[in-house]
């Protein structure tokens, strides 16, 4: 005896002005309805954005055009129909030519009207992981903030004395000894430069955040990169032209994305190197800020993707920590500073990496003010 289930999508009484499609389109998660032949019968607005496809390109087409044929989603559909019960699966990886690799929680339930159909809800789990990681990045930033303040006070003054003494010795030194005094000066200068970089973490001065056109920031970064360190790289821009302005500090955001692009340019091959800059609007992403009783919405997603060798697996959990670097002569402060600036903006940053595909994702708050470039002539 099969168990009768309550339909999740049902026809509302005619006296109601609300249709089921309106309700499903208002939900913040991708929802699809699929029949027993694995043909898509309905998609809400969020599913269209998730799969980067229109309703016409999805409804009436096989689900295999959206989801890899080997995906566990297909046997789940068959089990739901056979058992007339709901099923859930956590940590399901989805990747198609249209969407990047995404880990989701899949929930399914049978529908009686129309018969032999299943409603599928997809809940991306990467957002929760990114927010959790951001808390770790902020803790790392706090530790280096204290270290930067201490070094600036305790190290730079003695180094100045050491360098001055070396210069005095150099005046009366033999050629062989002069090389050693020059080495002392050069090393002192190098340490001062490192301390100067760390001082950026200890700055407690408040920074005004204004409406910032993120596409203007990315275009500025691209021009700088292509005229210098990334002249060998092919850039691809995939921007959402309807994206609202971000709430932030333009110069600091330029520093963030210039650093990410520079790292990408150093990772890609000399021939065939490619960096993809993209923007999109994501709904339902928010973060709770310490000391505040409201959640900050983070709908603006900016990604920097490259086709380099990828991040070594043993560095995945520590890449944003200070002094962690994959480069031979790197200081390991660039990404730590990036994480601090993004955190100061109330945003989150994370990355996914494998050979030939590394993606850094930055989520930022939108501004309620006008677009600063809206009335500017091209």
C-alpha positions as CSV (number, residue, x, y, z in Angstrom):
1,X,0.0,0.0,0.0
2,X,1.6,3.2,-1.1
3,X,1.7,6.2,1.1
4,X,-0.3,9.2,-0.2
5,X,1.7,12.4,0.0
6,X,0.5,15.9,0.2
7,X,1.2,17.7,-3.0
8,X,3.9,20.4,-2.7
9,X,2.5,22.3,-5.8
10,X,-1.2,22.4,-5.9
11,X,-3.9,24.4,-7.6
12,X,-5.1,27.1,-5.3
13,X,-8.9,28.0,-5.0
14,X,-10.1,30.2,-7.8
15,X,-11.0,32.9,-5.2
16,X,-7.3,33.4,-4.6
17,X,-5.4,35.9,-6.8
18,X,-2.1,34.2,-6.1
19,X,-0.9,31.5,-8.5
20,X,1.6,28.7,-7.5
21,X,4.1,30.0,-10.0
22,X,4.2,33.4,-8.3
23,X,4.9,31.7,-4.9
24,X,7.7,29.5,-6.3
25,X,9.3,32.5,-8.2
26,X,9.5,34.4,-5.0
27,X,11.5,31.7,-3.2
28,X,15.3,32.3,-3.0
29,X,16.3,28.8,-4.1
30,X,16.3,27.1,-7.5
31,X,13.2,24.9,-7.9
32,X,12.5,22.6,-10.8
33,X,9.6,20.2,-11.6
34,X,10.6,17.1,-13.6
35,X,8.5,14.3,-14.9
36,X,9.2,10.5,-15.0
37,X,11.0,10.9,-18.3
38,X,13.4,13.4,-16.7
39,X,12.0,16.2,-18.7
40,X,11.8,19.6,-17.1
41,X,8.2,20.9,-16.7
42,X,8.7,24.0,-14.6
43,X,11.5,26.2,-13.4
44,X,11.3,29.3,-11.1
45,X,13.3,32.5,-11.6
46,X,16.1,31.4,-9.3
47,X,16.6,28.2,-11.2
48,X,17.0,30.2,-14.4
49,X,19.7,32.3,-12.8
50,X,21.4,29.3,-11.3
51,X,21.7,27.4,-14.6
52,X,22.2,30.6,-16.6
53,X,19.4,29.7,-19.0
54,X,16.0,31.0,-19.9
55,X,12.7,29.3,-19.2
56,X,12.3,28.5,-22.9
57,X,15.7,26.8,-22.9
58,X,14.8,24.6,-19.9
59,X,11.1,23.8,-19.9
60,X,10.4,20.9,-22.3
61,X,14.0,19.9,-22.5
62,X,15.7,16.8,-20.8
63,X,17.3,17.5,-17.4
64,X,20.5,16.0,-18.8
65,X,21.0,19.2,-20.7
66,X,21.4,21.0,-17.4
67,X,22.8,18.3,-15.1
68,X,25.6,15.8,-15.9
69,X,24.1,12.4,-16.9
70,X,26.1,10.6,-14.1
71,X,24.6,12.9,-11.4
72,X,23.0,11.2,-8.4
73,X,20.0,13.5,-9.1
74,X,18.6,11.1,-11.7
75,X,18.4,7.9,-9.5
76,X,17.0,10.1,-6.8
77,X,14.1,11.1,-9.1
78,X,13.3,7.5,-9.9
79,X,13.4,6.6,-6.2
80,X,11.1,9.4,-5.2
81,X,8.6,8.3,-7.9
82,X,8.8,4.6,-7.0
83,X,8.5,5.2,-3.2
84,X,6.3,8.3,-3.3
85,X,8.4,9.8,-0.5
86,X,10.8,12.7,-0.2
87,X,14.6,12.4,-0.4
88,X,17.5,14.6,0.4
89,X,21.2,14.4,-0.5
90,X,23.9,16.6,0.8
91,X,27.2,17.7,-0.9
92,X,26.1,17.0,-4.4
93,X,28.5,18.5,-7.0
94,X,27.0,20.1,-10.1
95,X,29.0,21.2,-13.1
96,X,27.9,21.9,-16.6
97,X,29.3,24.0,-19.5
98,X,26.9,26.8,-18.3
99,X,27.7,26.8,-14.6
100,X,30.8,26.5,-12.5
101,X,31.3,23.6,-10.1
102,X,28.9,24.1,-7.2
103,X,28.1,22.0,-4.2
104,X,24.4,21.8,-3.4
105,X,21.9,20.1,-1.1
106,X,19.2,18.4,-3.2
107,X,15.7,17.9,-1.8
108,X,13.0,16.1,-3.8
109,X,9.4,15.2,-3.2
110,X,6.6,13.7,-5.4
111,X,3.8,15.8,-6.8
112,X,0.3,14.5,-7.5
113,X,-0.8,17.2,-9.8
114,X,0.4,16.8,-12.4
115,X,0.9,13.1,-11.7
116,X,4.3,11.3,-11.9
117,X,6.3,14.5,-11.4
118,X,8.9,15.5,-8.8
119,X,9.7,18.9,-7.4
120,X,13.5,19.5,-6.9
121,X,14.9,22.1,-4.6
122,X,18.7,23.0,-4.8
123,X,20.3,24.8,-1.9
124,X,23.9,25.9,-2.6
125,X,26.1,25.1,0.4
126,X,29.2,27.0,-0.8
127,X,27.8,30.3,0.6
128,X,27.7,28.9,4.2
129,X,31.2,27.6,3.8
130,X,32.4,30.9,2.5
131,X,30.9,32.8,5.4
132,X,32.5,30.4,7.8
133,X,35.9,30.8,6.1
134,X,35.6,34.6,6.2
135,X,35.5,34.5,10.0
136,X,38.8,32.6,9.9
137,X,40.2,35.2,7.5
138,X,39.2,38.0,9.8
139,X,40.9,36.3,12.8
140,X,44.1,36.1,10.8
141,X,43.7,39.8,9.8
142,X,43.4,40.7,13.5
143,X,46.6,38.9,14.4
144,X,48.6,40.5,11.7
145,X,47.1,43.9,12.6
146,X,48.6,43.6,16.0
147,X,51.8,42.4,14.6
148,X,52.0,45.2,12.1
149,X,51.5,47.8,14.8
150,X,54.2,46.2,17.0
151,X,56.8,45.9,14.2
152,X,56.2,49.5,13.0
153,X,57.1,50.7,16.5
154,X,59.7,48.3,17.6
155,X,61.6,47.4,14.4
156,X,61.8,50.4,12.1
157,X,63.7,52.7,14.6
158,X,66.5,50.2,15.3
159,X,66.7,49.4,11.6
160,X,67.3,53.1,10.9
161,X,70.2,53.1,13.3
162,X,71.7,50.0,11.8
163,X,71.5,51.4,8.3
164,X,73.0,54.7,9.4
165,X,75.9,52.9,11.1
166,X,76.5,50.8,8.0
167,X,76.7,54.0,5.9
168,X,79.3,55.5,8.2
169,X,81.4,52.4,8.0
170,X,81.1,52.3,4.3
171,X,82.8,55.7,3.9
172,X,86.2,54.4,5.2
173,X,85.8,50.7,4.3
174,X,87.9,48.8,1.7
175,X,86.2,47.6,-1.5
176,X,85.7,44.1,-0.1
177,X,84.2,45.4,3.2
178,X,82.1,48.0,1.3
179,X,80.2,45.2,-0.3
180,X,79.3,43.9,3.1
181,X,78.1,47.3,4.3
182,X,76.0,47.7,1.1
183,X,74.5,44.3,1.9
184,X,73.5,45.5,5.4
185,X,71.9,48.6,3.9
186,X,70.0,46.6,1.3
187,X,68.7,44.1,3.8
188,X,67.6,46.8,6.2
189,X,65.7,48.5,3.3
190,X,64.1,45.2,2.5
191,X,62.9,44.7,6.1
192,X,61.6,48.3,6.2
193,X,59.6,47.7,3.0
194,X,58.1,44.6,4.6
195,X,57.2,46.5,7.7
196,X,55.6,49.3,5.6
197,X,53.4,46.7,3.9
198,X,52.4,45.3,7.3
199,X,51.5,48.8,8.6
200,X,48.6,48.7,6.2
201,X,47.0,46.2,8.5
202,X,47.3,48.3,11.6
203,X,45.6,51.4,10.2
204,X,42.6,52.2,12.4
205,X,41.6,55.3,10.4
206,X,37.9,55.1,9.4
207,X,37.4,54.9,5.6
208,X,34.4,56.4,3.9
209,X,32.4,54.0,1.8
210,X,30.5,55.4,-1.2
211,X,28.7,54.0,-4.2
212,X,31.3,52.4,-6.5
213,X,30.7,51.2,-10.0
214,X,32.5,47.8,-9.8
215,X,32.8,47.5,-13.5
216,X,34.7,50.8,-13.6
217,X,37.0,49.3,-10.9
218,X,37.6,46.1,-12.9
219,X,38.2,48.0,-16.1
220,X,40.8,50.1,-14.4
221,X,42.5,47.0,-13.0
222,X,42.4,45.3,-16.4
223,X,44.1,48.3,-18.1
224,X,46.8,48.5,-15.5
225,X,47.4,44.8,-15.7
226,X,47.6,44.6,-19.5
227,X,49.9,47.5,-19.7
228,X,52.4,45.8,-17.4
229,X,52.6,42.5,-15.6
230,X,49.7,40.8,-17.5
231,X,50.7,41.9,-21.0
232,X,50.9,38.2,-22.0
233,X,47.4,37.3,-20.7
234,X,44.1,37.2,-22.6
235,X,41.4,38.8,-20.6
236,X,37.7,37.8,-20.9
237,X,35.0,40.0,-19.4
238,X,31.6,38.6,-18.5
239,X,29.7,41.4,-16.8
240,X,26.1,41.8,-15.7
241,X,25.3,45.3,-17.2
242,X,22.3,45.7,-14.8
243,X,24.5,45.3,-11.7
244,X,23.9,48.1,-9.1
245,X,26.9,50.0,-7.5
246,X,28.7,48.5,-4.6
247,X,29.1,50.1,-1.3
248,X,32.8,50.6,-0.7
249,X,36.0,52.5,-1.1
250,X,37.1,52.7,-4.8
251,X,40.9,52.7,-4.2
252,X,40.8,49.9,-1.7
253,X,38.6,47.8,-4.1
254,X,41.1,48.5,-6.9
255,X,43.8,47.2,-4.5
256,X,41.8,44.0,-3.9
257,X,41.2,43.1,-7.5
258,X,44.6,44.3,-8.7
259,X,46.2,41.9,-6.2
260,X,43.9,39.0,-7.3
261,X,44.6,39.7,-11.0
262,X,48.4,39.9,-10.4
263,X,48.3,36.6,-8.6
264,X,46.3,35.1,-11.5
265,X,48.7,36.6,-14.1
266,X,51.7,35.0,-12.3
267,X,49.9,31.6,-12.2
268,X,48.9,31.3,-15.9
269,X,51.2,29.9,-18.5
270,X,53.2,32.2,-20.7
271,X,51.3,31.0,-23.8
272,X,47.6,30.5,-23.6
273,X,47.2,32.3,-20.3
274,X,43.6,33.5,-19.7
275,X,41.9,35.5,-16.9
276,X,38.1,35.7,-16.8
277,X,36.6,38.7,-14.9
278,X,32.9,38.3,-14.3
279,X,30.1,39.9,-12.2
280,X,26.6,38.7,-11.3
281,X,23.8,39.4,-8.9
282,X,23.1,36.7,-6.3
283,X,20.0,36.7,-4.1
284,X,19.6,35.5,-0.6
285,X,23.3,36.0,0.5
286,X,23.8,37.9,3.8
287,X,26.2,38.0,6.7
288,X,25.7,39.0,10.4
289,X,28.1,41.7,11.5
290,X,29.5,41.7,15.0
291,X,27.8,44.3,17.3
292,X,24.9,44.8,14.9
293,X,21.3,43.5,15.0
294,X,20.8,43.3,11.3
295,X,22.2,41.2,8.5
296,X,24.2,42.8,5.7
297,X,23.0,41.7,2.2
298,X,25.8,40.7,-0.2
299,X,24.2,40.4,-3.6
300,X,27.2,41.5,-5.7
301,X,29.5,38.7,-6.8
302,X,32.8,39.4,-8.6
303,X,35.0,36.5,-9.7
304,X,38.5,36.3,-11.0
305,X,39.2,33.0,-12.8
306,X,42.5,31.8,-14.3
307,X,43.8,28.7,-16.1
308,X,47.0,28.3,-14.1
309,X,48.2,25.2,-12.2
310,X,46.0,25.9,-9.2
311,X,46.7,26.3,-5.5
312,X,48.5,23.4,-3.8
313,X,46.0,21.4,-1.8
314,X,48.0,21.7,1.4
315,X,47.6,25.5,1.3
316,X,43.8,25.5,0.8
317,X,42.9,26.1,4.4
318,X,45.6,28.7,5.0
319,X,45.9,30.7,1.8
320,X,44.6,34.0,3.4
321,X,46.8,33.7,6.4
322,X,49.8,36.0,6.6
323,X,53.2,34.8,5.3
324,X,51.6,32.0,3.3
325,X,52.6,32.1,-0.3
326,X,53.0,29.9,-3.4
327,X,55.7,32.1,-4.9
328,X,59.4,31.7,-4.3
329,X,60.0,35.4,-3.5
330,X,56.6,36.2,-2.2
331,X,55.9,37.8,1.2
332,X,52.6,36.1,1.8
333,X,50.9,39.4,2.7
334,X,49.0,40.2,-0.5
335,X,46.0,37.8,0.1
336,X,46.0,38.5,3.8
337,X,45.5,42.2,3.0
338,X,42.9,41.4,0.4
339,X,40.9,39.4,3.1
340,X,41.2,42.3,5.5
341,X,39.9,44.9,3.0
342,X,37.0,42.7,1.9
343,X,36.2,42.0,5.6
344,X,36.3,45.8,6.3
345,X,33.7,46.2,3.5
346,X,31.5,43.6,5.2
347,X,32.1,41.2,2.3
348,X,33.3,37.7,2.0
349,X,36.0,36.1,-0.1
350,X,36.7,32.5,-1.0
351,X,38.3,30.4,-3.8
352,X,38.0,27.1,-5.6
353,X,41.0,25.6,-7.2
354,X,42.1,22.7,-9.4
355,X,44.6,22.5,-12.2
356,X,43.6,24.8,-15.1
357,X,40.8,26.4,-13.1
358,X,41.2,28.7,-10.1
359,X,38.4,31.0,-9.1
360,X,38.4,33.7,-6.4
361,X,34.9,34.9,-5.4
362,X,34.3,38.2,-3.7
363,X,30.8,39.0,-2.4
364,X,30.1,42.7,-1.7
365,X,27.2,44.8,-0.4
366,X,25.3,46.9,-2.8
367,X,24.8,50.6,-2.4
368,X,21.5,52.3,-1.9
369,X,22.9,55.4,-3.6
370,X,23.0,56.3,-7.3
371,X,25.4,54.8,-9.7
372,X,28.4,57.2,-9.8
373,X,28.9,56.7,-13.5
374,X,25.2,56.7,-14.5
375,X,25.3,60.3,-15.7
376,X,28.8,60.3,-17.0
377,X,29.4,60.5,-20.7
378,X,31.2,57.6,-22.2
